Amino acid sequence: MAGSLNWGILATGSIANQFARGLKVSKTGKLVAVGSRTLESAAKFTNEHGGTPYASYGAVLEDPLVQAVYIATPHHLHCENTIAAAESGKAILCEKPFTLNGIEAERALAAVRANGVFFMEAFMYRCHPQTRKIVDLVHSGAIGKVLNINAEFGFHAPEDWGNFRADGAVGGGGLLDVGTYCVSFARLVAGEEPTECHYSATITKRGYDSNGSGCLKFPSGITAHFGCGIHVTLRNDFRVYGSEGWLSVDQPWTCGGDAIHLHRNGQDEETFELGTSKEELYGIEADAVAEFLEAKQCPYMTPEDTLNQMRTLDALRVSAGLHFAKEPTA
């Protein structure tokens, strides 16, 4: 485990700001460099969070003080950013979705392996004690045999939202932005990869899925249903139903202050309060990178897991007829 870790951040958007605030409360992380498309944007960011500002992502990767990079760029840049970071010898924490499709994921992960660097897709909830407690409860048989999983994640952005997440050419839309959480959690709880993937979505004139519903079926017979969207506010919760009971989590994605609710058949509800602040959520994620730095991967979200996640998202998009203009086909 690394006792301390110097971080560089690529991009200065909202998620980059959240991670920077997380570093301030982490046990191991220190922000030393930030890269943006303009020096003005980088300087504004470092004035608030610290570190040296750079007018390019490449300059961050060239900084010898930087040991790890957090890739917070838009989806379609993740592949090239990951390859560049790997070739620079930096540990990598890359925002989700990792890439636009499985082809890009294989290409980027090949560079990670070739250069022997740490890699983790930034599903921050995976590193949190709340998530590990959920998995422990389910896999220990607390609700019997798992039968059905339900998950929702959606938020209401305006129809004229001027954000890359509302641009189908670069991987925008509900599935890759927030639906990917639902898919990731379902795969984690099921403990296996789906054999059937279906997604029905409303695809806008700009080529992105504004909202949709999906279904996964796993080899054991578990089915998972999810809803997602970027123009619709959903419950944003997670439920697992088994032969001997069920459990629900009110804030599974941000691991907030609400509890895990466990309902065993014929017994009173049990609660487990493991929530933290958003700053602590991202701080825990940064500390997980430091903890498993020498192992080159984190057991909470391995490169293999990431590749299977991208392949599942590919299958869901095929079923919905959802294609991104910027994604490679070979």
SVG drawing of the C-alpha trace seen along z (x, -y; Angstrom):
<svg xmlns="http://www.w3.org/2000/svg" viewBox="-44 -32 54 53">
<polyline fill="none" stroke="black" stroke-width="0.4" points="0.0,0.0 1.2,-3.5 1.3,-5.7 0.7,-8.7 -0.1,-9.2 0.3,-12.3 -2.6,-12.9 -3.0,-14.6 -6.6,-15.3 -7.4,-15.5 -10.3,-17.9 -12.1,-20.4 -15.8,-19.5 -18.2,-18.8 -16.9,-15.2 -13.3,-16.4 -14.3,-19.0 -16.0,-16.3 -12.9,-14.0 -10.6,-16.9 -12.8,-17.6 -12.5,-13.9 -8.7,-14.0 -8.8,-16.6 -10.5,-14.2 -8.7,-11.1 -5.9,-9.5 -3.4,-9.2 -4.1,-11.5 -2.6,-14.8 -3.5,-16.9 -0.4,-18.1 -1.4,-18.8 -4.5,-19.6 -4.8,-19.7 -7.5,-21.4 -7.9,-22.6 -7.0,-26.1 -4.7,-27.4 -7.4,-29.7 -9.7,-26.8 -6.9,-24.8 -5.8,-27.8 -9.4,-28.4 -9.5,-24.8 -6.2,-24.8 -6.9,-28.1 -9.7,-26.2 -8.2,-22.8 -4.4,-23.2 -1.8,-21.8 -0.1,-23.1 -2.3,-24.1 -1.5,-23.0 -3.0,-23.9 -3.1,-20.3 -3.6,-16.8 -0.2,-15.7 1.6,-18.2 0.1,-16.5 1.3,-13.2 4.8,-14.7 4.9,-16.0 7.4,-13.8 5.6,-14.5 2.3,-12.9 2.0,-9.2 -1.6,-8.6 -4.1,-10.3 -7.9,-10.7 -9.4,-10.8 -12.5,-13.0 -12.8,-13.8 -15.9,-13.0 -16.6,-9.4 -15.1,-9.4 -11.7,-10.6 -11.2,-7.9 -9.5,-5.4 -6.8,-7.7 -6.3,-9.3 -5.9,-5.9 -3.4,-4.8 -1.4,-8.0 -1.4,-7.7 -0.3,-4.0 2.6,-4.9 3.6,-7.6 3.8,-5.1 1.0,-6.6 -1.5,-4.7 -5.0,-5.2 -8.4,-5.9 -10.8,-6.4 -14.3,-7.7 -17.2,-5.5 -18.1,-4.4 -14.6,-3.4 -14.9,-3.7 -17.5,-3.9 -17.5,-0.1 -15.7,3.1 -13.3,2.7 -11.9,-0.5 -11.8,1.1 -9.7,4.0 -7.4,1.6 -6.9,-0.6 -6.5,2.3 -3.9,3.8 -1.8,0.7 -2.4,0.9 -1.0,4.5 1.9,3.7 3.1,0.9 2.4,2.7 0.4,-0.2 -2.4,-0.2 -5.9,-0.6 -9.4,-0.9 -12.7,-2.2 -14.0,-4.9 -17.2,-3.2 -16.7,-5.0 -19.6,-3.1 -17.8,0.2 -15.1,-0.9 -17.5,-1.9 -18.2,0.2 -22.0,-0.1 -21.6,1.8 -19.4,4.4 -22.0,4.9 -24.7,5.4 -22.7,8.0 -21.9,9.8 -25.5,9.9 -26.7,11.3 -23.9,13.8 -24.2,15.1 -27.8,16.0 -29.5,13.4 -32.4,13.2 -32.1,16.8 -31.6,17.5 -31.5,14.3 -34.3,14.2 -34.8,10.6 -32.9,7.3 -34.3,3.9 -32.4,0.7 -33.1,-2.9 -30.9,-5.9 -32.1,-9.0 -32.0,-12.8 -33.8,-15.6 -31.6,-17.7 -33.2,-20.2 -34.0,-19.1 -31.6,-21.7 -28.8,-20.7 -25.5,-21.8 -23.5,-18.9 -21.7,-16.0 -24.0,-13.6 -26.8,-14.9 -24.8,-14.1 -25.2,-10.7 -22.1,-11.0 -19.8,-10.9 -21.6,-8.3 -24.2,-10.5 -27.5,-9.3 -28.9,-7.5 -27.4,-4.1 -23.7,-5.0 -24.0,-7.9 -26.3,-6.5 -27.6,-3.2 -24.1,-1.8 -24.4,-2.0 -27.5,0.2 -25.8,2.7 -22.7,2.7 -24.5,3.3 -26.7,6.0 -23.6,7.9 -21.9,7.5 -24.8,8.9 -25.5,11.7 -21.8,12.7 -21.9,13.8 -22.3,12.4 -25.6,12.1 -26.6,14.4 -29.5,12.2 -29.5,8.4 -32.4,6.2 -32.8,2.5 -35.7,0.4 -35.0,-3.3 -36.3,-6.6 -33.7,-7.8 -33.7,-11.5 -32.9,-13.3 -29.4,-13.9 -28.9,-10.1 -28.8,-9.5 -31.2,-7.6 -33.0,-10.1 -34.6,-7.4 -34.9,-3.6 -35.6,-0.4 -33.5,2.8 -33.5,6.4 -30.6,8.8 -30.9,12.6 -28.1,14.5 -27.1,18.2 -28.4,19.0 -31.9,17.7 -31.6,14.3 -33.3,11.5 -32.4,7.8 -34.6,4.9 -33.4,1.3 -34.5,-2.1 -32.3,-5.1 -32.5,-8.5 -31.0,-12.0 -34.3,-13.9 -36.4,-12.1 -36.0,-11.9 -36.2,-8.3 -36.2,-6.8 -32.4,-6.1 -32.5,-3.1 -31.6,0.6 -33.6,3.6 -32.7,7.3 -35.4,9.9 -34.7,13.5 -36.5,16.7 -36.3,15.7 -36.6,12.0 -35.4,8.8 -33.2,5.8 -33.3,2.2 -30.8,-0.7 -32.1,-4.2 -28.8,-5.8 -26.7,-3.0 -24.9,-5.2 -23.8,-8.0 -23.7,-5.9 -25.4,-8.7 -26.7,-8.8 -29.7,-6.5 -29.5,-2.8 -29.5,0.6 -33.0,2.1 -33.0,5.9 -36.4,7.7 -36.1,11.4 -39.4,13.3 -41.4,13.2 -38.9,11.0 -38.6,7.3 -36.7,5.0 -32.9,4.7 -31.0,1.6 -27.3,1.0 -26.3,-2.7 -23.0,-2.9 -23.5,-6.1 -20.9,-8.9 -20.7,-12.3 -19.9,-12.6 -16.4,-13.9 -15.7,-10.8 -17.1,-8.6 -14.5,-9.9 -11.8,-10.0 -12.4,-6.3 -12.0,-5.6 -8.7,-7.5 -7.5,-5.5 -8.4,-2.2 -6.1,-3.1 -3.3,-3.7 -4.1,-0.5 -3.9,1.7 -1.3,-0.2 1.3,2.5 -1.2,5.2 -1.9,3.1 -5.7,3.6 -8.4,3.2 -10.5,6.2 -13.6,4.0 -13.4,3.2 -10.9,5.2 -9.9,4.6 -11.7,7.9 -14.9,6.6 -14.6,3.4 -14.2,5.3 -17.2,7.5 -19.2,4.3 -18.4,2.8 -19.4,5.9 -22.7,6.0 -23.4,2.4 -22.6,3.2 -25.2,6.0 -27.8,3.7 -27.2,1.0 -27.4,3.5 -30.8,4.6 -32.0,1.0 -30.4,0.0 -28.2,-2.6 -25.0,-3.5 -22.4,-6.2 -20.8,-7.9 -17.4,-8.2 -17.2,-4.6 -14.8,-2.3 -16.2,0.9 -12.8,2.7"/>
</svg>
